[in-house]
C-alpha cells in the first residue's frame, strides 16, 4: 500500500506543468447565427394566454412584448440561438 502511494505521489510530482489542463467553457464560434425571430414568437405563443404586442431583436436575443389577459404587459426574452425563454421583464 505504501509503495502504491509513493508511486502515485512520484507520478504527480514529476508531471509536466502543461500536462494538467483546466476545464474551461469553449468560446462561442463566430459563425453561430441567431434563429429566425418567428421561431422565438412561436415559442412564446405556445400555450401562453394573451397576445403579442411587439417584437425586437437585442443583440442575440429576441424580445417579445406580450399582453396577458387583464392588460398586464411584459417583455419575454428569448435566446436567439437556442430558442429558450430566458425570462420576463415587467
N, C-alpha and C positions, 0 to 999 in steps of 0.2 A: 504494500500500500504506500509506503514511504517512497519507494522507487518510482511509482507511478506519479505521485505528487511532484517529485523532483523533476521528472521528465516533462510534465506539463508546465511547470514553472520555467524550466530552461527554454521550452519552445516559445512561451510568451515573451520572455525577456530578450530572446535573440531575433524575434520577428523584425523585419524591416519596418521603419516608420510608415512607409507608404502602404504596407500590407493591410493595415486596418483602415477600413473605409467607413465614414459616417453615412448614414442613410439620409438623403435629402429629397424633397419633392422635386420631381422633374420639371424643368421650366416649360412654360406653355409654348407650344410651337407657334410660330408667327403666322402660319397658314391656316389656323383654325378659323373657320368662318362662322358668323352668327347665323342662327336659324332664321327662317322667314318669320317676320312678325305675325303673320297669320297663324303659324303654329302656336305661338305664345297666346294669342287670343283664344284659340280653340281650347288650350289647356285651362285658361281661366274660366271660360264659359261652361266647361264640362261640369255639370252637377252643382252649379252655383246660382242661387236665385238673384234676380236683378238684371241690369242691362249695362252694356258697355257705353261709356260716355266719350272716351278718347283713348288714343294710343300714341306713345312717343318712344323713341329709342334714346337711351342714355348710355353711351359707351357700348359695352357688350350686353347690357340688359335692356329688356323691353318693359316699359311701364304702362300698364293698362289701368285707365281711370274707370272705376266701376261704381255704379249706384245700386245699393241694396234696396229692397222694398222698404218703404218708410222714409226714403230720402237720404240715408247716410252715404256719403261719397268717400271712397278710399282709393289709394293708388296701390295696385298689386304689382310687385316687382318680380319679373320672371327672368331667369338666367337665359341670355340669348343663345348660348352654346348648347346647353343641355335641355332647355325647356322646363326646368324645375322651378317651382314657385319659391322665391326666396323670402317673401314676407309681404306684409301690408303696412302702408303708412296712412295715417289719418284716422 
